[in-house]
Amino acid sequence: MMARMTFLAAEGCLFSGISGLIDAFSIANLWYRALNKERSDSLFETEIVTVKGEMVTAHGGIRVSP
């Protein structure tokens, strides 16, 4: 069963906090598949959401789309 990890991006947030966690879950998926070569599934699915479902601007002008 795959776990869904949902990250809330708010106006002015520090995007590195979100992207770093997404990277960590992606690395976990890569290791899982490398250690279980007969499997093609993933352990984690990640998604970014915003309160209104619209693009927000993170700190430093980074545009984040849900």
MMTF fields as JSON, N, C-alpha, C and O atoms, coordinates in Angstrom:
{
  "mmtfVersion": "1.0.0",
  "mmtfProducer": "UNKNOWN",
  "numBonds": 263,
  "numAtoms": 264,
  "numGroups": 66,
  "numChains": 1,
  "numModels": 1,
  "chainsPerModel": [1],
  "groupsPerChain": [66],
  "chainIdList": ["A"],
  "bondAtomList": [4, 2, 8, 6, 12, 10, 16, 14, 20, 18, 24, 22, 28, 26, 32, 30, 36, 34, 40, 38, 44, 42, 48, 46, 52, 50, 56, 54, 60, 58, 64, 62, 68, 66, 72, 70, 76, 74, 80, 78, 84, 82, 88, 86, 92, 90, 96, 94, 100, 98, 104, 102, 108, 106, 112, 110, 116, 114, 120, 118, 124, 122, 128, 126, 132, 130, 136, 134, 140, 138, 144, 142, 148, 146, 152, 150, 156, 154, 160, 158, 164, 162, 168, 166, 172, 170, 176, 174, 180, 178, 184, 182, 188, 186, 192, 190, 196, 194, 200, 198, 204, 202, 208, 206, 212, 210, 216, 214, 220, 218, 224, 222, 228, 226, 232, 230, 236, 234, 240, 238, 244, 242, 248, 246, 252, 250, 256, 254, 260, 258],
  "bondOrderList": [1, 1, 1, 1, 1, 1, 1, 1, 1, 1, 1, 1, 1, 1, 1, 1, 1, 1, 1, 1, 1, 1, 1, 1, 1, 1, 1, 1, 1, 1, 1, 1, 1, 1, 1, 1, 1, 1, 1, 1, 1, 1, 1, 1, 1, 1, 1, 1, 1, 1, 1, 1, 1, 1, 1, 1, 1, 1, 1, 1, 1, 1, 1, 1, 1],
  "groupList": [{"groupName": "MET", "atomNameList": ["N", "CA", "C", "O"], "elementList": ["N", "C", "C", "O"], "formalChargeList": [0, 0, 0, 0], "bondAtomList": [1, 0, 2, 1, 3, 2], "bondOrderList": [1, 1, 2], "singleLetterCode": "M", "chemCompType": "L-PEPTIDE LINKING"}, {"groupName": "ALA", "atomNameList": ["N", "CA", "C", "O"], "elementList": ["N", "C", "C", "O"], "formalChargeList": [0, 0, 0, 0], "bondAtomList": [1, 0, 2, 1, 3, 2], "bondOrderList": [1, 1, 2], "singleLetterCode": "A", "chemCompType": "L-PEPTIDE LINKING"}, {"groupName": "ARG", "atomNameList": ["N", "CA", "C", "O"], "elementList": ["N", "C", "C", "O"], "formalChargeList": [0, 0, 0, 0], "bondAtomList": [1, 0, 2, 1, 3, 2], "bondOrderList": [1, 1, 2], "singleLetterCode": "R", "chemCompType": "L-PEPTIDE LINKING"}, {"groupName": "THR", "atomNameList": ["N", "CA", "C", "O"], "elementList": ["N", "C", "C", "O"], "formalChargeList": [0, 0, 0, 0], "bondAtomList": [1, 0, 2, 1, 3, 2], "bondOrderList": [1, 1, 2], "singleLetterCode": "T", "chemCompType": "L-PEPTIDE LINKING"}, {"groupName": "PHE", "atomNameList": ["N", "CA", "C", "O"], "elementList": ["N", "C", "C", "O"], "formalChargeList": [0, 0, 0, 0], "bondAtomList": [1, 0, 2, 1, 3, 2], "bondOrderList": [1, 1, 2], "singleLetterCode": "F", "chemCompType": "L-PEPTIDE LINKING"}, {"groupName": "LEU", "atomNameList": ["N", "CA", "C", "O"], "elementList": ["N", "C", "C", "O"], "formalChargeList": [0, 0, 0, 0], "bondAtomList": [1, 0, 2, 1, 3, 2], "bondOrderList": [1, 1, 2], "singleLetterCode": "L", "chemCompType": "L-PEPTIDE LINKING"}, {"groupName": "GLU", "atomNameList": ["N", "CA", "C", "O"], "elementList": ["N", "C", "C", "O"], "formalChargeList": [0, 0, 0, 0], "bondAtomList": [1, 0, 2, 1, 3, 2], "bondOrderList": [1, 1, 2], "singleLetterCode": "E", "chemCompType": "L-PEPTIDE LINKING"}, {"groupName": "GLY", "atomNameList": ["N", "CA", "C", "O"], "elementList": ["N", "C", "C", "O"], "formalChargeList": [0, 0, 0, 0], "bondAtomList": [1, 0, 2, 1, 3, 2], "bondOrderList": [1, 1, 2], "singleLetterCode": "G", "chemCompType": "PEPTIDE LINKING"}, {"groupName": "CYS", "atomNameList": ["N", "CA", "C", "O"], "elementList": ["N", "C", "C", "O"], "formalChargeList": [0, 0, 0, 0], "bondAtomList": [1, 0, 2, 1, 3, 2], "bondOrderList": [1, 1, 2], "singleLetterCode": "C", "chemCompType": "L-PEPTIDE LINKING"}, {"groupName": "SER", "atomNameList": ["N", "CA", "C", "O"], "elementList": ["N", "C", "C", "O"], "formalChargeList": [0, 0, 0, 0], "bondAtomList": [1, 0, 2, 1, 3, 2], "bondOrderList": [1, 1, 2], "singleLetterCode": "S", "chemCompType": "L-PEPTIDE LINKING"}, {"groupName": "ILE", "atomNameList": ["N", "CA", "C", "O"], "elementList": ["N", "C", "C", "O"], "formalChargeList": [0, 0, 0, 0], "bondAtomList": [1, 0, 2, 1, 3, 2], "bondOrderList": [1, 1, 2], "singleLetterCode": "I", "chemCompType": "L-PEPTIDE LINKING"}, {"groupName": "ASP", "atomNameList": ["N", "CA", "C", "O"], "elementList": ["N", "C", "C", "O"], "formalChargeList": [0, 0, 0, 0], "bondAtomList": [1, 0, 2, 1, 3, 2], "bondOrderList": [1, 1, 2], "singleLetterCode": "D", "chemCompType": "L-PEPTIDE LINKING"}, {"groupName": "ASN", "atomNameList": ["N", "CA", "C", "O"], "elementList": ["N", "C", "C", "O"], "formalChargeList": [0, 0, 0, 0], "bondAtomList": [1, 0, 2, 1, 3, 2], "bondOrderList": [1, 1, 2], "singleLetterCode": "N", "chemCompType": "L-PEPTIDE LINKING"}, {"groupName": "TRP", "atomNameList": ["N", "CA", "C", "O"], "elementList": ["N", "C", "C", "O"], "formalChargeList": [0, 0, 0, 0], "bondAtomList": [1, 0, 2, 1, 3, 2], "bondOrderList": [1, 1, 2], "singleLetterCode": "W", "chemCompType": "L-PEPTIDE LINKING"}, {"groupName": "TYR", "atomNameList": ["N", "CA", "C", "O"], "elementList": ["N", "C", "C", "O"], "formalChargeList": [0, 0, 0, 0], "bondAtomList": [1, 0, 2, 1, 3, 2], "bondOrderList": [1, 1, 2], "singleLetterCode": "Y", "chemCompType": "L-PEPTIDE LINKING"}, {"groupName": "LYS", "atomNameList": ["N", "CA", "C", "O"], "elementList": ["N", "C", "C", "O"], "formalChargeList": [0, 0, 0, 0], "bondAtomList": [1, 0, 2, 1, 3, 2], "bondOrderList": [1, 1, 2], "singleLetterCode": "K", "chemCompType": "L-PEPTIDE LINKING"}, {"groupName": "VAL", "atomNameList": ["N", "CA", "C", "O"], "elementList": ["N", "C", "C", "O"], "formalChargeList": [0, 0, 0, 0], "bondAtomList": [1, 0, 2, 1, 3, 2], "bondOrderList": [1, 1, 2], "singleLetterCode": "V", "chemCompType": "L-PEPTIDE LINKING"}, {"groupName": "HIS", "atomNameList": ["N", "CA", "C", "O"], "elementList": ["N", "C", "C", "O"], "formalChargeList": [0, 0, 0, 0], "bondAtomList": [1, 0, 2, 1, 3, 2], "bondOrderList": [1, 1, 2], "singleLetterCode": "H", "chemCompType": "L-PEPTIDE LINKING"}, {"groupName": "PRO", "atomNameList": ["N", "CA", "C", "O"], "elementList": ["N", "C", "C", "O"], "formalChargeList": [0, 0, 0, 0], "bondAtomList": [1, 0, 2, 1, 3, 2], "bondOrderList": [1, 1, 2], "singleLetterCode": "P", "chemCompType": "L-PEPTIDE LINKING"}],
  "groupTypeList": [0, 0, 1, 2, 0, 3, 4, 5, 1, 1, 6, 7, 8, 5, 4, 9, 7, 10, 9, 7, 5, 10, 11, 1, 4, 9, 10, 1, 12, 5, 13, 14, 2, 1, 5, 12, 15, 6, 2, 9, 11, 9, 5, 4, 6, 3, 6, 10, 16, 3, 16, 15, 7, 6, 0, 16, 3, 1, 17, 7, 7, 10, 2, 16, 9, 18],
  "groupIdList": [1, 2, 3, 4, 5, 6, 7, 8, 9, 10, 11, 12, 13, 14, 15, 16, 17, 18, 19, 20, 21, 22, 23, 24, 25, 26, 27, 28, 29, 30, 31, 32, 33, 34, 35, 36, 37, 38, 39, 40, 41, 42, 43, 44, 45, 46, 47, 48, 49, 50, 51, 52, 53, 54, 55, 56, 57, 58, 59, 60, 61, 62, 63, 64, 65, 66],
  "secStructList": [7, 7, 3, 3, 3, 3, 3, 3, 7, 7, 6, 6, 7, 7, 2, 2, 2, 2, 2, 2, 2, 2, 2, 2, 2, 2, 2, 2, 2, 2, 2, 2, 2, 2, 2, 7, 6, 6, 7, 7, 7, 7, 1, 3, 3, 3, 3, 3, 3, 7, 1, 1, 1, 1, 7, 3, 3, 7, 6, 6, 1, 7, 3, 3, 7, 7],
  "xCoordList": [0.842, 0.0, 0.897, 1.843, 0.595, 1.384, 0.82, -0.391, 1.719, 1.322, 1.377, 2.323, 0.374, 0.348, 0.779, 0.19, 1.817, 2.332, 1.906, 2.28, 1.127, 0.61, 1.279, 1.291, 1.835, 2.539, 1.784, 1.442, 1.53, 0.81, 1.8, 2.652, 1.684, 2.504, 1.655, 0.597, 2.12, 1.414, 2.201, 3.411, 1.516, 2.156, 3.321, 3.146, 4.515, 5.698, 6.418, 7.351, 6.004, 6.646, 8.086, 8.472, 8.863, 10.219, 10.112, 9.91, 10.247, 10.014, 11.019, 10.719, 12.197, 13.19, 12.683, 13.067, 11.838, 11.257, 10.365, 10.3, 9.68, 8.813, 9.635, 9.499, 10.484, 11.244, 12.218, 12.453, 12.784, 13.69, 12.988, 13.548, 11.767, 10.999, 10.567, 10.597, 10.168, 9.804, 11.013, 10.879, 12.189, 13.414, 13.666, 14.029, 13.476, 13.722, 12.793, 13.237, 11.513, 10.578, 10.889, 10.704, 11.355, 11.751, 12.962, 13.021, 13.916, 15.086, 14.668, 15.188, 13.737, 13.231, 12.608, 12.803, 11.859, 11.27, 12.35, 12.244, 13.38, 14.473, 15.177, 15.47, 15.446, 16.095, 15.195, 15.669, 13.921, 12.968, 12.995, 13.056, 12.949, 12.977, 14.335, 14.401, 15.411, 16.741, 16.919, 17.56, 16.351, 16.482, 15.451, 15.603, 14.404, 13.341, 13.156, 12.143, 14.128, 14.175, 12.949, 12.641, 12.259, 11.072, 9.852, 8.807, 9.983, 8.871, 9.059, 10.183, 7.978, 8.046, 7.192, 7.096, 6.569, 5.73, 6.573, 7.789, 5.932, 6.609, 5.999, 4.87, 6.746, 6.231, 5.451, 4.485, 5.89, 5.325, 4.928, 5.599, 3.84, 3.424, 3.379, 2.848, 3.926, 3.935, 3.108, 2.996, 2.532, 1.792, 1.904, 2.083, 1.795, 1.804, 0.415, -0.142, -0.14, -1.44, -1.304, -0.351, -2.272, -2.365, -3.777, -4.68, -3.959, -5.257, -6.372, -7.438, -6.133, -7.163, -7.012, -7.789, -6.027, -5.809, -5.176, -5.184, -4.633, -4.013, -2.52, -2.053, -1.781, -0.354, -0.059, -0.777, 1.002, 1.45, 2.907, 3.592, 3.36, 4.757, 5.453, 5.102, 6.442, 7.216, 8.267, 8.478, 8.902, 9.961, 11.02, 11.408, 11.476, 12.481, 11.888, 12.618, 10.557, 9.912, 9.676, 9.326, 9.859, 9.652, 8.146, 7.412, 7.704, 6.291, 6.027, 6.736, 5.014, 4.676, 3.274, 2.315, 3.174, 1.878, 1.413, 2.166, 0.164, -0.33, -0.571, -0.985],
  "yCoordList": [-1.171, 0.0, 1.248, 1.338, 2.195, 3.405, 4.488, 4.695, 5.169, 6.279, 7.572, 7.799, 8.408, 9.703, 10.786, 10.943, 11.524, 12.615, 13.926, 14.203, 14.731, 15.987, 17.146, 17.199, 18.071, 19.225, 20.5, 20.729, 21.319, 22.57, 23.694, 23.98, 24.329, 25.495, 26.74, 26.904, 27.6, 28.846, 30.018, 29.924, 31.102, 32.316, 32.691, 32.806, 32.882, 33.292, 32.165, 32.423, 30.923, 29.806, 29.624, 30.155, 28.881, 28.516, 27.209, 26.144, 27.294, 26.138, 25.018, 23.859, 25.337, 24.293, 23.267, 22.099, 23.692, 22.769, 21.743, 20.593, 22.153, 21.245, 20.398, 19.175, 21.049, 20.316, 19.32, 18.249, 19.664, 18.736, 17.461, 16.37, 17.596, 16.416, 15.589, 14.359, 16.258, 15.526, 14.749, 13.595, 15.367, 14.665, 13.443, 12.379, 13.589, 12.478, 11.299, 10.151, 11.566, 10.486, 9.885, 8.685, 10.697, 10.181, 9.257, 8.217, 9.626, 8.785, 7.465, 6.406, 7.53, 6.298, 5.381, 4.166, 5.958, 5.154, 4.52, 3.352, 5.286, 4.756, 3.597, 2.579, 3.746, 2.675, 1.445, 0.316, 1.663, 0.552, -0.27, -1.499, 0.429, -0.282, -0.932, -2.001, -0.297, -0.868, -2.153, -3.103, -2.171, -3.335, -4.421, -5.563, -4.06, -5.003, -4.963, -4.47, -5.478, -5.339, -5.909, -5.497, -6.84, -7.404, -6.489, -6.749, -5.428, -4.506, -3.236, -2.757, -2.695, -1.427, -0.359, 0.77, -0.73, 0.23, 1.13, 0.964, 2.063, 2.997, 2.894, 2.43, 3.326, 3.366, 4.649, 4.659, 5.74, 7.058, 7.784, 7.677, 8.514, 9.439, 10.816, 10.964, 11.808, 13.155, 14.097, 13.93, 15.086, 16.122, 17.431, 17.443, 18.52, 19.854, 20.443, 20.401, 20.989, 21.646, 23.066, 23.384, 23.908, 25.248, 25.413, 24.655, 26.387, 26.571, 26.777, 26.174, 27.621, 27.925, 27.125, 27.316, 26.236, 25.459, 26.253, 25.818, 27.409, 28.281, 28.402, 28.091, 28.851, 29.053, 30.091, 31.082, 29.85, 30.803, 31.162, 30.485, 32.227, 32.636, 32.388, 32.978, 31.505, 31.198, 32.294, 33.145, 32.257, 33.211, 33.194, 32.121, 34.324, 34.406, 34.452, 34.395, 34.556, 34.683, 33.377, 33.396, 32.249, 30.943, 30.696, 30.718, 30.463, 30.182, 28.689, 27.832, 28.402, 27.011, 26.724, 27.407, 25.706, 25.304, 24.022, 23.054, 24.021, 22.801, 21.671, 20.582],
  "zCoordList": [0.0, 0.0, 0.0, 0.783, -0.873, -0.984, -0.059, 0.012, 0.642, 1.5, 0.697, -0.058, 0.857, 0.179, 1.172, 2.242, 0.792, 1.615, 0.959, -0.18, 1.675, 1.143, 1.873, 3.102, 1.096, 1.646, 1.296, 0.136, 2.291, 2.105, 1.855, 2.695, 0.698, 0.366, 0.599, -0.008, 1.469, 1.778, 1.212, 1.003, 0.971, 0.475, 1.391, 2.604, 0.809, 1.566, 2.292, 3.053, 2.073, 2.775, 2.294, 1.252, 3.048, 2.647, 1.86, 2.442, 0.547, -0.307, -0.077, -0.363, 0.432, 0.674, 1.692, 1.638, 2.6, 3.569, 2.903, 3.337, 1.852, 1.102, 0.136, 0.103, -0.644, -1.667, -1.045, -1.606, 0.105, 0.783, 1.217, 1.107, 1.708, 2.118, 0.911, 0.958, -0.166, -1.382, -1.892, -2.298, -1.875, -2.273, -1.392, -1.895, -0.089, 0.832, 0.533, 0.534, 0.279, -0.042, -1.41, -1.613, -2.344, -3.663, -3.537, -4.195, -2.706, -2.474, -1.82, -2.17, -0.88, -0.252, -1.304, -1.263, -2.244, -3.327, -4.202, -4.575, -4.525, -5.346, -4.645, -5.271, -3.358, -2.597, -2.512, -2.632, -2.307, -2.228, -3.516, -3.48, -4.658, -5.941, -6.205, -6.811, -5.757, -5.956, -5.133, -5.584, -3.94, -3.063, -3.359, -2.926, -4.097, -4.449, -5.958, -6.455, -6.675, -8.129, -8.85, -9.968, -8.221, -8.847, -8.702, -9.297, -7.918, -7.683, -8.498, -8.652, -9.015, -9.742, -9.068, -9.55, -7.942, -7.236, -6.339, -6.25, -5.689, -4.781, -3.396, -3.236, -2.408, -1.041, -0.779, -0.016, -1.43, -1.145, -2.423, -3.45, -2.343, -3.388, -2.734, -1.633, -3.396, -2.822, -3.67, -4.885, -3.014, -3.71, -2.934, -1.716, -3.67, -3.075, -3.265, -4.362, -2.196, -2.261, -1.715, -1.004, -2.06, -1.485, -0.939, -1.294, -0.093, 0.556, -0.468, -0.353, -1.464, -2.457, -3.753, -4.689, -3.815, -5.021, -6.152, -7.304, -5.825, -6.819, -6.545, -5.449, -7.54, -7.41, -6.314, -6.176, -5.542, -4.524, -4.806, -5.572, -4.179, -4.307, -2.976, -1.954, -3.007, -1.807, -1.593, -2.458, -0.456, -0.127, -1.226, -1.687, -1.639, -2.69, -4.082, -5.072, -4.171, -5.474, -6.212, -7.392, -5.548, -6.189, -6.32, -5.332, -7.551, -7.809, -7.584, -8.114, -6.802, -6.463, -6.962, -6.603, -7.791, -8.343, -7.662, -7.567, -7.186, -6.523, -7.511, -7.114]
}
